[in-house]
């Protein structure tokens, strides 16, 4: 599995048949495994976004919906 968020790199990895996961996927999985709380997810998410992680409003909505399901 490859950890990557960069769009071009993700596309290449998928074309090579690699499984990929990004920062948001890592946060979701850690929350589901109860390694971190919802408050901790938010504490990690906000700095990522402030430092340039490109997250559309729609993706952010889906991200938080997945955490609450």
C-alpha positions in Angstrom: 0.0 0.0 0.0 1.2 3.5 -0.9 0.5 6.6 1.2 0.1 9.5 -1.1 -2.1 12.6 -1.6 -0.6 14.1 -4.7 -3.0 13.8 -7.6 -0.6 12.9 -10.4 1.2 10.3 -8.2 -2.1 8.7 -7.1 -3.1 8.3 -10.8 0.2 6.7 -11.7 0.0 4.4 -8.6 -3.5 3.3 -9.5 -2.4 2.6 -13.1 0.3 0.4 -11.7 -2.3 -1.6 -9.6 -1.1 -0.2 -6.2 -3.5 0.3 -3.4 -3.3 3.9 -2.2 -4.4 5.8 0.9 -4.1 9.5 1.7 -4.0 11.5 4.9 -7.8 11.5 5.2 -7.9 7.7 4.8 -5.3 7.3 7.5 -7.2 9.5 9.9 -10.5 7.6 9.2 -8.9 4.3 9.8 -7.2 5.4 13.0 -10.5 6.7 14.3 -12.3 3.5 13.4 -9.6 1.4 15.1 -10.1 3.7 18.2 -6.5 4.8 18.1 -7.6 8.4 18.1 -10.8 10.2 19.1 -13.0 12.5 16.9 -11.5 15.5 18.7 -8.0 14.3 17.8 -9.0 13.7 14.2 -10.1 17.4 14.1 -6.8 18.5 15.7 -4.8 16.7 13.0 -7.1 17.6 10.1 -7.1 21.4 10.6 -3.3 21.9 10.5 -3.1 19.7 7.4 -5.6 21.8 5.7 -4.0 25.1 6.9 -0.6 23.9 5.6 -1.9 23.3 2.1 -3.7 19.9 1.9 -6.2 20.5 -0.8 -9.6 19.4 0.4 -12.7 20.6 -1.4 -15.8 21.4 0.6 -17.4 18.3 -0.8 -14.5 16.0 0.2 -14.4 17.5 3.7 -18.1 16.9 4.0 -17.7 13.2 2.9 -14.7 12.9 5.3 -16.7 14.0 8.3 -19.7 11.9 7.3 -17.5 8.8 7.2 -16.3 9.5 10.6 -19.9 9.8 11.9 -21.1 6.6 10.3 
